Amino acid sequence: MAPLLFFGLLSLLEISMLAMMTSGLDNAVLEASRRIRTNRDDVATSAAAFKDQICDQLGGDLVSCRSRVAIGVQRFSKFIDAGSVATSPPDGSFNAGHAGDIIIVKVDYQWPLMTPFLATAFGRSGPMSVTLGSRLAFKNEPYQ
């Protein structure tokens, strides 16, 4: 009975951590993307810089985060053109566009799992990890 209770508590803890990390990833993408949308002074100019902004928002070990995060920032002239690529995995591209451009931001994060049961319950990206994804579409503000 005790092992089942322990496993149940561990599973509940892991699901809670997974939900918290998903929310944190969405917030990190939103904050880093706001810099692109408004063309702030500290806007990322490369894929590596954008990845660092995401990892800074997530907190924790920066080196570990960099190896787990995949990003893609693409520019389009119309929302209709952007719809076809929104669900595809990030490809490492970075194009922040200009004022008035449509931008699609795609970020995936490889989250390591502790319990083997949950690894089979979620869509796995490895033997003991799951991919958390965040997607954001916006139109750059008319800055200049």
C-alpha positions as protocol buffer text, in pm:
chain_id: "A"
residue {
  index: 1
  type: MET
  ca { x: 0 y: 0 z: 0 }
}
residue {
  index: 2
  type: ALA
  ca { x: 279 y: 242 z: 90 }
}
residue {
  index: 3
  type: PRO
  ca { x: 456 y: 211 z: -250 }
}
residue {
  index: 4
  type: LEU
  ca { x: 130 y: 287 z: -431 }
}
residue {
  index: 5
  type: LEU
  ca { x: 70 y: 593 z: -214 }
}
residue {
  index: 6
  type: PHE
  ca { x: 427 y: 711 z: -271 }
}
residue {
  index: 7
  type: PHE
  ca { x: 396 y: 658 z: -647 }
}
residue {
  index: 8
  type: GLY
  ca { x: 62 y: 842 z: -650 }
}
residue {
  index: 9
  type: LEU
  ca { x: 209 y: 1138 z: -462 }
}
residue {
  index: 10
  type: LEU
  ca { x: 515 y: 1146 z: -688 }
}
residue {
  index: 11
  type: SER
  ca { x: 293 y: 1138 z: -997 }
}
residue {
  index: 12
  type: LEU
  ca { x: 78 y: 1421 z: -860 }
}
residue {
  index: 13
  type: LEU
  ca { x: 390 y: 1625 z: -787 }
}
residue {
  index: 14
  type: GLU
  ca { x: 524 y: 1566 z: -1137 }
}
residue {
  index: 15
  type: ILE
  ca { x: 196 y: 1661 z: -1306 }
}
residue {
  index: 16
  type: SER
  ca { x: 191 y: 1980 z: -1096 }
}
residue {
  index: 17
  type: MET
  ca { x: 549 y: 2062 z: -1196 }
}
residue {
  index: 18
  type: LEU
  ca { x: 463 y: 1993 z: -1561 }
}
residue {
  index: 19
  type: ALA
  ca { x: 167 y: 2233 z: -1545 }
}
residue {
  index: 20
  type: MET
  ca { x: 380 y: 2498 z: -1373 }
}
residue {
  index: 21
  type: MET
  ca { x: 657 y: 2462 z: -1633 }
}
residue {
  index: 22
  type: THR
  ca { x: 407 y: 2487 z: -1919 }
}
residue {
  index: 23
  type: SER
  ca { x: 271 y: 2809 z: -1773 }
}
residue {
  index: 24
  type: GLY
  ca { x: 624 y: 2939 z: -1716 }
}
residue {
  index: 25
  type: LEU
  ca { x: 722 y: 2861 z: -2075 }
}
residue {
  index: 26
  type: ASP
  ca { x: 416 y: 3044 z: -2210 }
}
residue {
  index: 27
  type: ASN
  ca { x: 502 y: 3346 z: -1994 }
}
residue {
  index: 28
  type: ALA
  ca { x: 868 y: 3342 z: -2102 }
}
residue {
  index: 29
  type: VAL
  ca { x: 769 y: 3331 z: -2470 }
}
residue {
  index: 30
  type: LEU
  ca { x: 522 y: 3615 z: -2416 }
}
residue {
  index: 31
  type: GLU
  ca { x: 779 y: 3835 z: -2241 }
}
residue {
  index: 32
  type: ALA
  ca { x: 1058 y: 3772 z: -2494 }
}
residue {
  index: 33
  type: SER
  ca { x: 816 y: 3822 z: -2785 }
}
residue {
  index: 34
  type: ARG
  ca { x: 694 y: 4152 z: -2643 }
}
residue {
  index: 35
  type: ARG
  ca { x: 1045 y: 4288 z: -2700 }
}
residue {
  index: 36
  type: ILE
  ca { x: 1020 y: 4195 z: -3068 }
}
residue {
  index: 37
  type: ARG
  ca { x: 666 y: 4331 z: -3103 }
}
residue {
  index: 38
  type: THR
  ca { x: 756 y: 4671 z: -2958 }
}
residue {
  index: 39
  type: ASN
  ca { x: 1116 y: 4687 z: -3091 }
}
residue {
  index: 40
  type: ARG
  ca { x: 1258 y: 4759 z: -2747 }
}
residue {
  index: 41
  type: ASP
  ca { x: 1623 y: 4851 z: -2706 }
}
residue {
  index: 42
  type: ASP
  ca { x: 1700 y: 4504 z: -2566 }
}
residue {
  index: 43
  type: VAL
  ca { x: 1533 y: 4313 z: -2852 }
}
residue {
  index: 44
  type: ALA
  ca { x: 1711 y: 3991 z: -2953 }
}
residue {
  index: 45
  type: THR
  ca { x: 1903 y: 4011 z: -3279 }
}
residue {
  index: 46
  type: SER
  ca { x: 1979 y: 3639 z: -3319 }
}
residue {
  index: 47
  type: ALA
  ca { x: 1834 y: 3298 z: -3238 }
}
residue {
  index: 48
  type: ALA
  ca { x: 2089 y: 3251 z: -2958 }
}
residue {
  index: 49
  type: ALA
  ca { x: 2001 y: 3586 z: -2798 }
}
residue {
  index: 50
  type: PHE
  ca { x: 1627 y: 3507 z: -2818 }
}
residue {
  index: 51
  type: LYS
  ca { x: 1689 y: 3166 z: -2663 }
}
residue {
  index: 52
  type: ASP
  ca { x: 1884 y: 3335 z: -2381 }
}
residue {
  index: 53
  type: GLN
  ca { x: 1591 y: 3573 z: -2318 }
}
residue {
  index: 54
  type: ILE
  ca { x: 1356 y: 3272 z: -2291 }
}
residue {
  index: 55
  type: CYS
  ca { x: 1595 y: 3093 z: -2054 }
}
residue {
  index: 56
  type: ASP
  ca { x: 1641 y: 3406 z: -1840 }
}
residue {
  index: 57
  type: GLN
  ca { x: 1264 y: 3420 z: -1790 }
}
residue {
  index: 58
  type: LEU
  ca { x: 1247 y: 3048 z: -1704 }
}
residue {
  index: 59
  type: GLY
  ca { x: 1525 y: 3075 z: -1447 }
}
residue {
  index: 60
  type: GLY
  ca { x: 1750 y: 2790 z: -1341 }
}
residue {
  index: 61
  type: ASP
  ca { x: 2066 y: 2670 z: -1510 }
}
residue {
  index: 62
  type: LEU
  ca { x: 2122 y: 2868 z: -1831 }
}
residue {
  index: 63
  type: VAL
  ca { x: 2343 y: 2603 z: -1995 }
}
residue {
  index: 64
  type: SER
  ca { x: 2092 y: 2325 z: -1928 }
}
residue {
  index: 65
  type: CYS
  ca { x: 1807 y: 2543 z: -2055 }
}
residue {
  index: 66
  type: ARG
  ca { x: 1988 y: 2627 z: -2379 }
}
residue {
  index: 67
  type: SER
  ca { x: 2028 y: 2258 z: -2460 }
}
residue {
  index: 68
  type: ARG
  ca { x: 1658 y: 2188 z: -2396 }
}
residue {
  index: 69
  type: VAL
  ca { x: 1504 y: 2483 z: -2583 }
}
residue {
  index: 70
  type: ALA
  ca { x: 1436 y: 2493 z: -2957 }
}
residue {
  index: 71
  type: ILE
  ca { x: 1308 y: 2817 z: -3112 }
}
residue {
  index: 72
  type: GLY
  ca { x: 1176 y: 2947 z: -3441 }
}
residue {
  index: 73
  type: VAL
  ca { x: 1082 y: 3308 z: -3518 }
}
residue {
  index: 74
  type: GLN
  ca { x: 942 y: 3369 z: -3865 }
}
residue {
  index: 75
  type: ARG
  ca { x: 809 y: 3676 z: -4049 }
}
residue {
  index: 76
  type: PHE
  ca { x: 504 y: 3687 z: -4274 }
}
residue {
  index: 77
  type: SER
  ca { x: 318 y: 3965 z: -4451 }
}
residue {
  index: 78
  type: LYS
  ca { x: -33 y: 3822 z: -4384 }
}
residue {
  index: 79
  type: PHE
  ca { x: -184 y: 3611 z: -4107 }
}
residue {
  index: 80
  type: ILE
  ca { x: -324 y: 3368 z: -4364 }
}
residue {
  index: 81
  type: ASP
  ca { x: 30 y: 3283 z: -4476 }
}
residue {
  index: 82
  type: ALA
  ca { x: 143 y: 3220 z: -4119 }
}
residue {
  index: 83
  type: GLY
  ca { x: -125 y: 2963 z: -4041 }
}
residue {
  index: 84
  type: SER
  ca { x: 42 y: 2681 z: -4230 }
}
residue {
  index: 85
  type: VAL
  ca { x: 365 y: 2687 z: -4025 }
}
residue {
  index: 86
  type: ALA
  ca { x: 224 y: 2756 z: -3679 }
}
residue {
  index: 87
  type: THR
  ca { x: 196 y: 2388 z: -3586 }
}
residue {
  index: 88
  type: SER
  ca { x: 530 y: 2273 z: -3726 }
}
residue {
  index: 89
  type: PRO
  ca { x: 826 y: 2226 z: -3490 }
}
residue {
  index: 90
  type: PRO
  ca { x: 1072 y: 2514 z: -3441 }
}
residue {
  index: 91
  type: ASP
  ca { x: 1348 y: 2517 z: -3700 }
}
residue {
  index: 92
  type: GLY
  ca { x: 1604 y: 2744 z: -3532 }
}
residue {
  index: 93
  type: SER
  ca { x: 1531 y: 3038 z: -3762 }
}
residue {
  index: 94
  type: PHE
  ca { x: 1515 y: 3396 z: -3637 }
}
residue {
  index: 95
  type: ASN
  ca { x: 1355 y: 3680 z: -3834 }
}
residue {
  index: 96
  type: ALA
  ca { x: 1203 y: 3950 z: -3612 }
}
residue {
  index: 97
  type: GLY
  ca { x: 1075 y: 4142 z: -3914 }
}
residue {
  index: 98
  type: HIS
  ca { x: 994 y: 4512 z: -3926 }
}
residue {
  index: 99
  type: ALA
  ca { x: 707 y: 4738 z: -3822 }
}
residue {
  index: 100
  type: GLY
  ca { x: 370 y: 4592 z: -3920 }
}
residue {
  index: 101
  type: ASP
  ca { x: 501 y: 4242 z: -4002 }
}
residue {
  index: 102
  type: ILE
  ca { x: 325 y: 3927 z: -3882 }
}
residue {
  index: 103
  type: ILE
  ca { x: 551 y: 3718 z: -3658 }
}
residue {
  index: 104
  type: ILE
  ca { x: 513 y: 3354 z: -3553 }
}
residue {
  index: 105
  type: VAL
  ca { x: 716 y: 3248 z: -3249 }
}
residue {
  index: 106
  type: LYS
  ca { x: 754 y: 2876 z: -3185 }
}
residue {
  index: 107
  type: VAL
  ca { x: 933 y: 2741 z: -2878 }
}
residue {
  index: 108
  type: ASP
  ca { x: 970 y: 2378 z: -2764 }
}
residue {
  index: 109
  type: TYR
  ca { x: 1123 y: 2273 z: -2432 }
}
residue {
  index: 110
  type: GLN
  ca { x: 1236 y: 1918 z: -2347 }
}
residue {
  index: 111
  type: TRP
  ca { x: 1116 y: 1852 z: -1992 }
}
residue {
  index: 112
  type: PRO
  ca { x: 1272 y: 1550 z: -1813 }
}
residue {
  index: 113
  type: LEU
  ca { x: 1027 y: 1322 z: -1634 }
}
residue {
  index: 114
  type: MET
  ca { x: 1086 y: 1139 z: -1306 }
}
residue {
  index: 115
  type: THR
  ca { x: 818 y: 869 z: -1322 }
}
residue {
  index: 116
  type: PRO
  ca { x: 819 y: 604 z: -1595 }
}
residue {
  index: 117
  type: PHE
  ca { x: 439 y: 576 z: -1593 }
}
residue {
  index: 118
  type: LEU
  ca { x: 396 y: 940 z: -1690 }
}
residue {
  index: 119
  type: ALA
  ca { x: 655 y: 900 z: -1964 }
}
residue {
  index: 120
  type: THR
  ca { x: 420 y: 657 z: -2139 }
}
residue {
  index: 121
  type: ALA
  ca { x: 108 y: 866 z: -2069 }
}
residue {
  index: 122
  type: PHE
  ca { x: 238 y: 1181 z: -2239 }
}
residue {
  index: 123
  type: GLY
  ca { x: 370 y: 1226 z: -2592 }
}
residue {
  index: 124
  type: ARG
  ca { x: 735 y: 1151 z: -2539 }
}
residue {
  index: 125
  type: SER
  ca { x: 1028 y: 1304 z: -2718 }
}
residue {
  index: 126
  type: GLY
  ca { x: 1277 y: 1069 z: -2554 }
}
residue {
  index: 127
  type: PRO
  ca { x: 1279 y: 777 z: -2313 }
}
residue {
  index: 128
  type: MET
  ca { x: 1212 y: 997 z: -2010 }
}
residue {
  index: 129
  type: SER
  ca { x: 1122 y: 1341 z: -2145 }
}
residue {
  index: 130
  type: VAL
  ca { x: 822 y: 1521 z: -2288 }
}
residue {
  index: 131
  type: THR
  ca { x: 810 y: 1820 z: -2525 }
}
residue {
  index: 132
  type: LEU
  ca { x: 636 y: 2131 z: -2394 }
}
residue {
  index: 133
  type: GLY
  ca { x: 541 y: 2371 z: -2671 }
}
residue {
  index: 134
  type: SER
  ca { x: 441 y: 2734 z: -2687 }
}
residue {
  index: 135
  type: ARG
  ca { x: 325 y: 2920 z: -2998 }
}
residue {
  index: 136
  type: LEU
  ca { x: 253 y: 3290 z: -3039 }
}
residue {
  index: 137
  type: ALA
  ca { x: 136 y: 3495 z: -3337 }
}
residue {
  index: 138
  type: PHE
  ca { x: 133 y: 3874 z: -3337 }
}
residue {
  index: 139
  type: LYS
  ca { x: 169 y: 4180 z: -3555 }
}
residue {
  index: 140
  type: ASN
  ca { x: 465 y: 4408 z: -3487 }
}
residue {
  index: 141
  type: GLU
  ca { x: 365 y: 4752 z: -3369 }
}
residue {
  index: 142
  type: PRO
  ca { x: 406 y: 5046 z: -3609 }
}
residue {
  index: 143
  type: TYR
  ca { x: 727 y: 5164 z: -3443 }
}
residue {
  index: 144
  type: GLN
  ca { x: 976 y: 5407 z: -3604 }
}
